[in-house]
Amino acid sequence: MTGHKRADFGGARVLALESRRGNEIATLISRLGGACVLAPALREVPLESNVAAVRFASTLVEGAFDVVIFLTGVGARAMLAAVEHAHPRQQVIAALSRTRVAVRGPKPLAVMREWQVPVWIVAPEPNTWRELVAAFDARADEQSLSDARVAVQEYGVSNPELLDALAARGAQVSAVPVYQWTLPENTAPLREAVTALARGEIDIVVLTSSVQLAHLWQIAEEQHLGPEVRRALEHTVIASIGPTTSEEVRRRGLRVDLEASHPKMGILVTEAAARGNELLLAKRS
């Protein structure tokens, strides 16, 4: 049984693209016998202009939204911080409390509880846009999306599938971008990682967000190594933290070899260590 297998990378070369918890993931990979190549792939930055967030808050306070959807906890906090100069914190929270609030998973749910904002819908695991839309469909008798005014807090990259699904149900959708990810200030490690991948020097890639793969691809294209990186990834084990990240892998025509049984970084790395070499052997044979 895989569950009883000792977690050990056995010297495999493991590429990690984590930024904020980079040292933590590198230490864990090393402890589990991996040769970690750490190449931070993103940096989180506030939007230069918070016009959309302030417009959202003004509309919310006026009571003009039927539903507000929060996709991430950090995005919810960033939204409140972005509008505080225009609308007092308690005013925004009070307006949310008078509106049907839906959350995609446990992190935005925790923020709403902290703010004492009642939550109408919580998307069940694995917390993708599909579960969120299904939850809306299941409670359509309480609030139909037809002609409903719906605001969606975005989390760095837009989610066109979610926006399209809401619009297809007749909702008037307002996307509220609050923060975004950009490339790290120092892209040298990422460029070196792309070169190593293209040369076939990486055995396992560990992805903890979909944006990491998007940025890896961007750098590969800039270095004119896109085809080489694609070929290399077809013979490299791709380990994903969860469904949203896996979806991005598949969207790029690649195969997810391992998806974490629970979307936590430690579980992802441990399961990759337990199964990585077996998967690598199968993929390269």
C-alpha positions, 0 to 999 in steps of 0.5 A, spaced: 500 500 500 502 506 498 500 509 504 505 505 508 511 507 504 516 510 507 517 518 504 523 518 501 525 522 495 532 518 494 536 523 491 531 525 486 532 533 484 526 536 486 524 543 483 520 547 488 517 554 486 514 556 492 516 564 495 513 566 501 514 559 504 520 557 500 525 556 506 520 551 509 519 547 503 526 546 501 528 544 508 522 539 508 524 536 501 532 535 504 529 532 510 526 527 505 532 525 501 531 530 495 536 535 492 531 541 492 532 546 487 528 552 490 526 558 484 521 562 487 516 564 482 512 569 484 511 576 488 504 578 491 503 586 490 497 590 491 494 593 485 497 600 483 490 603 483 484 600 488 479 604 484 475 597 482 475 595 490 473 602 492 467 602 487 465 595 489 465 598 497 461 604 495 456 599 491 456 594 497 454 600 502 449 602 498 446 595 498 446 594 491 449 587 491 445 581 492 451 576 493 458 577 494 463 571 493 470 571 497 475 566 493 481 567 498 482 569 505 488 574 504 484 577 498 478 579 503 483 582 508 486 586 502 480 588 499 478 591 506 485 594 507 484 597 500 478 601 501 478 603 508 481 610 506 474 611 503 469 607 507 470 605 514 472 598 516 465 597 520 461 600 515 463 595 510 463 589 514 456 592 516 454 592 509 457 585 508 452 582 514 446 585 510 448 581 503 448 574 502 456 572 502 459 566 499 466 563 500 470 558 496 473 555 502 476 555 509 480 561 509 475 566 507 470 563 511 475 564 517 475 571 515 468 572 515 467 569 522 472 573 525 468 579 522 462 576 524 459 576 517 454 571 516 456 566 511 450 564 506 454 559 502 461 555 503 463 551 497 465 544 499 472 540 498 475 541 494 473 548 494 474 549 486 469 554 482 465 548 480 463 546 487 461 553 488 457 554 482 453 547 484 452 550 491 449 556 488 444 551 484 442 547 490 440 553 493 437 557 487 430 557 491 433 562 496 437 566 491 436 565 484 442 568 480 437 570 474 438 578 474 442 577 481 447 583 482 454 578 484 461 581 486 466 576 485 473 578 489 479 576 485 485 573 487 491 575 483 489 571 476 481 572 474 477 566 474 473 566 467 470 559 468 467 562 474 465 568 471 462 565 465 458 560 469 455 565 473 453 569 467 450 563 464 445 563 470 443 570 468 447 574 474 450 581 473 457 579 475 462 585 477 469 582 478 473 585 484 481 585 483 484 586 489 491 584 489 495 580 484 502 576 483 507 578 479 514 575 477 519 576 483 524 582 483 530 577 482 528 572 477 535 569 476 533 562 480 527 561 476 531 562 469 536 557 472 531 552 473 528 553 466 534 552 463 535 546 468 528 543 466 530 544 459 536 540 460 532 534 463 536 536 470 529 536 474 526 529 476 520 532 480 516 539 480 512 541 486 507 546 485 503 549 490 499 554 486 497 555 479 500 562 478 507 558 479 506 554 473 504 560 469 510 564 471 515 558 469 512 558 462 512 566 461 520 565 463 521 559 459 518 563 453 522 569 454 528 564 454 525 561 447 525 554 451 518 553 451 518 547 447 524 544 450 521 545 457 514 542 455 518 536 452 522 535 459 515 536 463 512 530 459 518 526 462 518 529 469 513 528 475 508 533 476 506 534 483 500 539 484 497 541 491 490 541 489 484 541 483 485 549 481 493 548 480 491 541 477 487 544 472 492 549 470 497 543 469 492 540 464 490 547 461 497 547 458 496 540 455 500 536 461 499 531 466 498 531 473 502 525 476 500 526 483 495 531 487 495 532 494 490 528 498 489 534 502 491 541 499 497 542 504 504 543 502 507 538 507 502 533 505 504 534 498 511 534 499 511 528 503 506 524 498 511 526 493 517 523 496 513 517 498 511 516 490 515 520 486 520 515 484 515 510 482 512 515 478 518 517 475 520 510 473 513 509 470 513 516 466 520 515 463 520 507 462 
